[in-house]
Amino acid sequence: MKKMLTKLCSPILGMFESVEGEYDYKPSHRTILIVLGGLCLVIASVSLIMTLKTGEVAGFIPIMLFFLTGLVCEVVGWLGSDRAVARIWKRR
């Protein structure tokens, strides 16, 4: 299952895993990235509910930004290599 998801998400992972050279990785970086992604997805969900209640179309901009940020964080956090996690934190 993880292999199939990694292949499906390869365009996102490729941006962060393609860099060569040394990197500084700690397991806590992956944990923080997964938690940050979850928080962004929660904010996007709450924003979507509030936008649907109020009917304001302008609310979809922050929804998309938080959703995409959360999605990228979750994909890199769960499926990415140590290099990709270090790269998203810019830890070389």
Secondary structure, DSSP 8 states (H G I E B T S, - for coil): -HHHHHHHTHHHHHHHH---S-----HHHHHHHHHHHHHHHHHHHHHHHHHHHHT-GGGHHHHHHHHHHHHHHHHHHHH--HHHHHHHTT--
